[in-house]
Amino acid sequence: MKTIVIYNSQTGFTKRYARWIAEAAGADCLELSAAKRRSLESYDAIVFGGWACAGSIKKLGWFKENIEKWADKKLIAFCVGASPIDNPEVEQSLKQNFKEPELKKVNIFYCPGGLRVKNKVDFEAHLNKGS
């Protein structure tokens, strides 16, 4: 099965998972901006990975816009977020990103990531951003 893993990463956690998945599956791996310029017709399976923020998967719109076009392909979506994997809100958050008919066509899963800050000053700025 010819597979491609497409990802959107802000801090590097999603990129890391995408590469691990691609390596394990023997798949091609591309950043979203490169994948948008490429024909995906020759692939049997398409995996999309994005990062989670406030319950939504970033850049998921592109993937969802193509679900019908890829009806003959195996579709998988994953997201990476800072919540622990056993957080009961994770599954609900994942599902809210898809309509019920889409959930029947796409397998979804969550990978725990984290926050990446360069130093204490960056971390404090991140914490104070919301105040």
Backbone as ProteinMPNN parsed JSONL, in Angstrom:
{"seq_chain_A": "MKTIVIYNSQTGFTKRYARWIAEAAGADCLELSAAKRRSLESYDAIVFGGWACAGSIKKLGWFKENIEKWADKKLIAFCVGASPIDNPEVEQSLKQNFKEPELKKVNIFYCPGGLRVKNKVDFEAHLNKGS", "coords_chain_A": {"N_chain_A": [[0.847, -1.17, 0.0], [0.756, 2.061, -1.003], [1.696, 4.871, 0.716], [1.313, 8.16, 2.092], [2.451, 10.585, 4.375], [1.379, 13.558, 5.608], [2.068, 16.653, 7.041], [1.566, 19.369, 9.383], [3.373, 21.473, 11.289], [4.194, 23.301, 14.199], [5.919, 23.536, 16.399], [7.597, 21.407, 16.127], [6.954, 18.934, 17.237], [4.793, 17.605, 15.916], [5.926, 17.196, 13.414], [7.964, 15.425, 14.113], [6.451, 13.156, 14.983], [5.163, 12.63, 12.529], [7.301, 11.871, 10.903], [8.147, 9.559, 12.274], [5.881, 7.931, 11.95], [5.813, 7.735, 9.143], [8.251, 6.434, 8.676], [7.805, 3.96, 9.998], [5.717, 2.987, 8.453], [6.798, 2.835, 5.96], [6.423, 4.992, 4.298], [6.033, 7.955, 2.218], [6.872, 11.289, 3.231], [5.742, 14.516, 3.779], [5.79, 18.056, 4.267], [2.928, 20.121, 4.766], [2.689, 22.415, 3.009], [4.262, 21.665, 0.819], [2.97, 19.32, 0.03], [0.518, 20.26, -0.885], [1.081, 21.123, -3.422], [1.397, 18.902, -4.913], [0.403, 16.002, -6.728], [-1.725, 13.562, -5.403], [-2.777, 11.284, -6.286], [-1.611, 8.756, -6.806], [-1.37, 7.512, -4.382], [-2.431, 5.127, -1.949], [-3.132, 5.408, 0.647], [-3.613, 8.139, 2.829], [-2.223, 10.08, 5.258], [-2.808, 12.547, 7.609], [-1.358, 14.988, 9.66], [-1.653, 17.276, 12.288], [-1.327, 20.04, 14.593], [-2.795, 20.414, 17.803], [-4.92, 22.899, 19.132], [-6.743, 24.538, 21.469], [-8.796, 22.661, 21.15], [-9.105, 22.36, 18.396], [-7.819, 21.101, 15.277], [-5.087, 22.265, 13.698], [-4.897, 23.56, 10.401], [-6.463, 21.576, 9.338], [-8.55, 21.927, 7.597], [-7.788, 21.818, 4.849], [-7.323, 19.06, 4.481], [-9.894, 18.034, 5.082], [-11.384, 19.202, 3.022], [-10.745, 17.611, 0.913], [-11.664, 15.041, 1.39], [-13.913, 13.774, 0.143], [-13.003, 13.621, -2.496], [-10.967, 11.812, -2.158], [-12.199, 9.364, -1.743], [-11.681, 6.703, -2.384], [-9.462, 6.024, -0.976], [-7.529, 5.06, 1.926], [-7.94, 6.875, 4.824], [-6.406, 8.779, 7.327], [-6.134, 10.711, 10.246], [-4.201, 12.598, 12.505], [-3.444, 14.278, 15.559], [-1.328, 16.404, 17.484], [-0.854, 17.336, 20.772], [-0.683, 19.244, 23.865], [-1.988, 18.08, 25.989], [-2.284, 15.388, 28.359], [-2.358, 11.968, 27.264], [-4.312, 10.438, 28.481], [-6.306, 12.177, 29.166], [-9.703, 12.782, 29.507], [-11.009, 14.566, 27.818], [-9.761, 14.593, 25.395], [-10.558, 12.687, 23.368], [-13.162, 13.604, 22.803], [-12.552, 16.178, 21.859], [-11.104, 15.537, 19.539], [-13.099, 14.333, 17.945], [-14.865, 16.48, 17.56], [-13.796, 17.898, 15.513], [-14.582, 16.802, 13.17], [-17.381, 16.086, 11.049], [-20.164, 13.849, 11.459], [-20.503, 12.059, 9.143], [-17.913, 12.236, 8.089], [-16.369, 11.104, 10.091], [-16.843, 8.443, 9.672], [-15.295, 7.881, 7.527], [-12.69, 8.532, 8.115], [-9.981, 7.574, 10.096], [-9.021, 8.542, 13.308], [-6.542, 9.823, 15.57], [-4.688, 10.632, 18.577], [-1.687, 12.175, 19.685], [0.493, 12.685, 22.348], [2.224, 15.693, 22.918], [3.886, 18.575, 23.53], [5.06, 21.69, 24.894], [7.278, 23.879, 23.328], [9.829, 25.809, 24.279], [12.405, 28.244, 24.169], [13.826, 29.303, 26.312], [13.7, 30.371, 29.789], [12.637, 32.969, 29.79], [11.131, 33.007, 27.392], [9.229, 31.066, 28.108], [7.928, 32.302, 30.284], [6.854, 34.493, 28.924], [5.07, 33.154, 27.269], [3.294, 32.105, 29.184], [2.238, 34.494, 30.224], [0.915, 35.54, 28.087], [-1.838, 35.204, 27.808], [-2.867, 36.867, 29.747]], "CA_chain_A": [[0.0, 0.0, 0.0], [1.553, 3.279, -1.103], [1.186, 5.786, 1.741], [1.984, 9.439, 2.317], [2.154, 11.277, 5.627], [1.44, 15.001, 5.39], [1.976, 17.247, 8.366], [1.709, 20.797, 9.668], [3.992, 21.495, 12.612], [4.636, 24.618, 14.645], [7.039, 23.434, 17.338], [8.422, 20.254, 15.79], [6.417, 17.686, 17.757], [4.009, 16.948, 14.865], [6.901, 16.763, 12.404], [8.63, 14.237, 14.656], [5.509, 12.037, 14.88], [4.949, 12.338, 11.111], [8.469, 11.114, 10.417], [8.102, 8.223, 12.881], [4.806, 7.181, 11.283], [6.258, 7.46, 7.775], [9.305, 5.414, 8.739], [7.204, 2.685, 10.369], [4.835, 2.542, 7.373], [7.493, 2.864, 4.682], [5.663, 5.998, 3.555], [6.6, 9.262, 1.921], [6.52, 12.258, 4.263], [5.856, 15.879, 3.266], [5.166, 19.18, 4.965], [1.679, 20.469, 4.106], [2.857, 23.348, 1.89], [4.786, 20.901, -0.32], [1.951, 18.355, -0.383], [-0.538, 20.97, -1.615], [1.523, 21.313, -4.808], [1.696, 17.577, -5.452], [-0.724, 15.098, -6.968], [-1.737, 12.453, -4.445], [-3.56, 10.221, -6.927], [-0.946, 7.451, -6.786], [-1.321, 6.974, -3.016], [-3.563, 4.327, -1.479], [-3.451, 5.885, 1.994], [-3.151, 9.491, 3.132], [-2.228, 10.375, 6.696], [-2.61, 13.972, 7.862], [-1.063, 15.322, 11.05], [-1.624, 18.689, 12.647], [-1.204, 20.274, 16.031], [-4.054, 20.769, 18.451], [-4.963, 24.143, 19.897], [-8.109, 24.85, 21.915], [-9.742, 21.673, 20.651], [-9.147, 22.216, 16.943], [-6.599, 20.636, 14.628], [-4.661, 23.325, 12.787], [-4.747, 23.273, 8.965], [-7.255, 20.404, 8.995], [-9.48, 22.279, 6.53], [-7.3, 21.304, 3.568], [-7.572, 17.617, 4.478], [-11.335, 17.815, 5.024], [-11.872, 19.602, 1.696], [-10.405, 16.568, -0.051], [-12.152, 13.727, 1.82], [-14.773, 13.18, -0.895], [-12.142, 13.339, -3.65], [-10.143, 10.663, -1.8], [-13.108, 8.329, -1.244], [-11.129, 5.369, -2.634], [-8.217, 5.895, -0.227], [-7.588, 4.944, 3.387], [-7.65, 8.206, 5.372], [-6.083, 8.819, 8.753], [-5.729, 12.031, 10.74], [-3.741, 12.61, 13.885], [-3.016, 15.583, 16.039], [-0.391, 16.404, 18.597], [-1.197, 18.405, 21.692], [-0.007, 19.276, 25.159], [-2.753, 17.342, 26.999], [-1.902, 13.984, 28.536], [-3.163, 11.09, 26.418], [-5.441, 9.898, 29.237], [-7.275, 13.238, 29.447], [-10.975, 12.369, 28.907], [-11.481, 15.542, 26.834], [-9.028, 14.432, 24.133], [-11.383, 12.007, 22.368], [-14.249, 14.522, 22.435], [-11.957, 17.237, 21.046], [-10.802, 14.979, 18.222], [-14.335, 14.108, 17.196], [-15.541, 17.734, 17.216], [-13.166, 18.416, 14.311], [-15.168, 16.121, 12.015], [-18.816, 15.816, 11.035], [-20.426, 12.414, 11.609], [-20.144, 11.27, 7.946], [-16.448, 12.235, 7.94], [-15.82, 10.16, 11.071], [-16.971, 7.1, 9.112], [-14.307, 7.739, 6.462], [-11.353, 8.887, 8.594], [-9.542, 7.111, 11.407], [-8.346, 9.657, 13.971], [-5.885, 9.517, 16.833], [-4.024, 11.718, 19.288], [-0.333, 11.926, 20.181], [0.898, 13.732, 23.287], [3.417, 16.452, 22.551], [4.279, 19.468, 24.597], [5.365, 23.068, 24.515], [8.712, 24.058, 23.107], [10.283, 27.176, 24.521], [13.868, 28.299, 24.108], [14.411, 29.608, 27.61], [12.747, 30.767, 30.822], [11.968, 34.206, 29.376], [10.109, 32.603, 26.431], [8.185, 30.36, 28.831], [7.17, 33.296, 31.032], [6.084, 35.264, 27.945], [3.984, 32.281, 26.862], [2.341, 32.056, 30.278], [1.613, 35.788, 30.401], [0.248, 35.925, 26.848], [-3.285, 35.235, 27.988], [-3.32, 37.78, 30.795]], "C_chain_A": [[0.898, 1.241, 0.0], [0.909, 4.359, -0.225], [1.997, 7.072, 1.769], [1.514, 10.014, 3.647], [2.409, 12.759, 5.372], [1.238, 15.666, 6.745], [2.093, 18.766, 8.328], [2.224, 20.867, 11.099], [4.437, 22.903, 12.963], [5.895, 24.513, 15.508], [7.967, 22.259, 17.056], [7.888, 18.927, 16.294], [5.644, 16.923, 16.685], [4.931, 16.43, 13.767], [7.585, 15.475, 12.862], [7.713, 13.015, 14.564], [5.296, 11.643, 13.42], [6.098, 11.5, 10.557], [8.498, 9.702, 10.992], [7.058, 7.348, 12.179], [5.239, 6.79, 9.875], [7.318, 6.36, 7.753], [8.714, 4.038, 9.029], [6.352, 2.108, 9.235], [5.544, 2.43, 6.031], [6.858, 3.872, 3.74], [6.509, 7.207, 3.194], [6.127, 10.22, 3.009], [6.774, 13.661, 3.728], [5.202, 16.882, 4.198], [3.971, 19.618, 4.128], [1.871, 21.382, 2.895], [3.395, 22.637, 0.646], [3.736, 19.931, -0.857], [0.84, 19.016, -1.198], [-0.198, 21.136, -3.091], [1.743, 19.984, -5.531], [0.42, 16.784, -5.681], [-0.614, 13.917, -6.007], [-2.488, 11.25, -4.997], [-2.923, 8.84, -6.788], [-0.902, 6.807, -5.397], [-2.597, 6.217, -2.674], [-4.048, 4.811, -0.105], [-2.836, 7.262, 2.202], [-3.327, 9.72, 4.622], [-1.956, 11.861, 6.847], [-2.362, 14.193, 9.341], [-0.994, 16.817, 11.251], [-1.513, 18.834, 14.147], [-2.531, 20.787, 16.574], [-3.909, 22.062, 19.237], [-6.421, 24.458, 20.2], [-9.137, 23.926, 21.276], [-9.803, 21.529, 19.141], [-7.781, 21.778, 16.414], [-6.238, 21.659, 13.56], [-4.42, 22.792, 11.376], [-5.519, 22.03, 8.525], [-8.194, 20.675, 7.821], [-9.07, 21.731, 5.181], [-7.597, 19.809, 3.444], [-9.068, 17.345, 4.309], [-11.924, 18.178, 3.662], [-11.668, 18.509, 0.655], [-10.954, 15.188, 0.294], [-12.987, 13.061, 0.737], [-13.95, 12.781, -2.115], [-11.304, 12.08, -3.413], [-10.971, 9.482, -1.289], [-12.553, 6.913, -1.411], [-9.852, 5.099, -1.842], [-8.487, 5.669, 1.258], [-7.139, 6.29, 3.938], [-7.467, 8.134, 6.879], [-5.686, 10.249, 9.097], [-5.258, 11.874, 12.181], [-3.412, 14.041, 14.279], [-2.124, 15.393, 17.258], [-0.74, 17.594, 19.484], [-0.49, 18.26, 23.021], [-0.752, 18.5, 26.252], [-2.217, 15.923, 27.148], [-2.85, 13.089, 27.735], [-4.375, 10.524, 27.156], [-6.465, 10.959, 29.645], [-8.59, 12.873, 28.759], [-11.501, 13.35, 27.843], [-10.826, 15.362, 25.47], [-9.907, 13.801, 23.061], [-12.521, 12.902, 21.884], [-13.717, 15.642, 21.535], [-11.644, 16.745, 19.637], [-12.062, 14.882, 17.371], [-15.022, 15.404, 16.789], [-14.946, 18.377, 15.956], [-13.752, 17.829, 13.033], [-16.679, 16.01, 12.17], [-18.99, 14.298, 11.07], [-20.091, 11.616, 10.341], [-18.633, 11.186, 7.72], [-15.804, 11.23, 8.884], [-15.899, 8.718, 10.578], [-15.905, 6.822, 8.061], [-12.866, 7.912, 6.942], [-11.1, 8.269, 9.965], [-8.748, 8.252, 12.043], [-7.663, 9.178, 15.249], [-5.069, 10.707, 17.323], [-2.647, 11.269, 19.766], [0.041, 13.032, 21.166], [2.196, 14.389, 22.849], [3.851, 17.295, 23.716], [4.437, 20.878, 24.09], [6.866, 23.162, 24.324], [9.037, 25.532, 23.289], [11.798, 27.165, 24.589], [14.506, 28.541, 25.465], [13.314, 30.067, 28.571], [11.98, 32.021, 30.428], [10.855, 33.899, 28.372], [8.939, 31.938, 27.136], [7.309, 31.354, 29.608], [6.32, 34.15, 30.092], [4.878, 34.463, 27.474], [2.888, 32.245, 27.93], [1.569, 33.369, 30.428], [0.83, 36.262, 29.185], [-1.269, 36.074, 27.032], [-3.763, 36.24, 29.013], [-3.279, 39.226, 30.372]], "O_chain_A": [[1.705, 1.43, 0.911], [-0.257, 4.711, -0.399], [3.2, 7.075, 1.507], [0.335, 9.937, 3.994], [3.503, 13.159, 4.975], [0.346, 15.287, 7.504], [2.633, 19.355, 7.392], [1.574, 20.37, 12.019], [4.99, 23.615, 12.125], [6.823, 25.308, 15.362], [9.016, 22.135, 17.688], [8.329, 17.878, 15.823], [5.819, 15.712, 16.553], [4.724, 15.332, 13.25], [7.76, 14.546, 12.074], [8.144, 11.952, 14.116], [5.252, 10.455, 13.102], [5.877, 10.533, 9.828], [8.833, 8.751, 10.286], [7.314, 6.187, 11.858], [5.054, 5.646, 9.46], [7.28, 5.466, 6.908], [9.078, 3.057, 8.382], [6.272, 0.891, 9.072], [4.945, 1.974, 5.057], [6.766, 3.639, 2.535], [7.561, 7.45, 3.786], [5.095, 9.986, 3.638], [7.877, 13.97, 3.278], [4.189, 16.592, 4.835], [4.0, 19.496, 2.904], [1.267, 21.141, 1.85], [3.01, 22.983, -0.472], [3.628, 19.743, -2.069], [0.283, 18.395, -2.104], [-1.096, 21.274, -3.922], [2.232, 19.971, -6.661], [-0.531, 16.89, -4.907], [0.463, 13.349, -5.827], [-2.798, 10.311, -4.264], [-3.641, 7.848, -6.664], [-0.444, 5.673, -5.258], [-3.697, 6.615, -3.058], [-5.214, 4.645, 0.252], [-1.699, 7.52, 1.809], [-4.419, 9.575, 5.172], [-0.993, 12.381, 6.285], [-3.075, 13.646, 10.182], [-0.355, 17.534, 10.481], [-1.598, 17.851, 14.882], [-3.276, 21.493, 15.895], [-2.908, 22.287, 19.917], [-7.232, 24.622, 19.289], [-10.225, 24.364, 20.904], [-10.5, 20.643, 18.647], [-6.742, 22.047, 17.016], [-7.006, 21.887, 12.626], [-3.826, 21.731, 11.182], [-5.256, 21.488, 7.451], [-8.592, 19.741, 7.124], [-9.912, 21.228, 4.437], [-8.073, 19.356, 2.403], [-9.461, 16.518, 3.485], [-12.862, 17.528, 3.2], [-12.348, 18.491, -0.371], [-10.722, 14.241, -0.458], [-12.78, 11.883, 0.445], [-14.175, 11.721, -2.7], [-10.972, 11.366, -4.358], [-10.484, 8.688, -0.484], [-12.922, 6.017, -0.652], [-9.226, 4.054, -2.019], [-9.54, 6.042, 1.775], [-6.079, 6.793, 3.565], [-8.256, 7.521, 7.599], [-4.987, 10.912, 8.331], [-5.836, 11.122, 12.966], [-3.14, 14.893, 13.433], [-2.167, 14.375, 17.949], [-0.901, 18.716, 19.003], [0.211, 17.279, 23.268], [-0.202, 18.283, 27.331], [-1.751, 15.325, 26.178], [-4.019, 13.429, 27.553], [-5.366, 10.165, 26.521], [-7.394, 10.662, 30.396], [-8.602, 12.672, 27.545], [-12.363, 12.979, 27.046], [-11.298, 15.928, 24.484], [-9.994, 14.327, 21.952], [-12.81, 12.95, 20.689], [-14.367, 16.011, 20.556], [-11.89, 17.45, 18.659], [-12.076, 15.304, 16.215], [-15.703, 15.432, 15.763], [-15.535, 19.303, 15.398], [-13.454, 18.302, 11.937], [-17.193, 15.861, 13.279], [-18.065, 13.554, 10.745], [-19.445, 10.573, 10.449], [-18.134, 10.18, 7.217], [-14.818, 10.582, 8.533], [-15.121, 7.867, 11.009], [-15.638, 5.665, 7.735], [-11.928, 7.493, 6.263], [-11.906, 8.423, 10.883], [-7.899, 8.859, 11.39], [-8.133, 8.259, 15.919], [-4.8, 11.652, 16.581], [-2.466, 10.13, 20.196], [-0.088, 14.211, 20.836], [3.147, 13.712, 22.456], [4.153, 16.769, 24.787], [3.999, 21.214, 22.989], [7.633, 22.577, 25.089], [8.569, 26.385, 22.536], [12.401, 26.183, 25.021], [15.598, 28.045, 25.741], [12.142, 30.139, 28.2], [10.786, 32.122, 30.707], [9.761, 34.455, 28.472], [7.783, 32.207, 26.809], [6.083, 31.249, 29.585], [5.186, 34.493, 30.426], [3.791, 35.015, 27.297], [1.702, 32.342, 27.616], [0.376, 33.354, 30.728], [0.151, 37.287, 29.251], [-1.887, 36.975, 26.465], [-4.969, 36.45, 29.14], [-3.633, 40.108, 31.155]]}, "name": "protein", "num_of_chains": 1, "seq": "MKTIVIYNSQTGFTKRYARWIAEAAGADCLELSAAKRRSLESYDAIVFGGWACAGSIKKLGWFKENIEKWADKKLIAFCVGASPIDNPEVEQSLKQNFKEPELKKVNIFYCPGGLRVKNKVDFEAHLNKGS"}
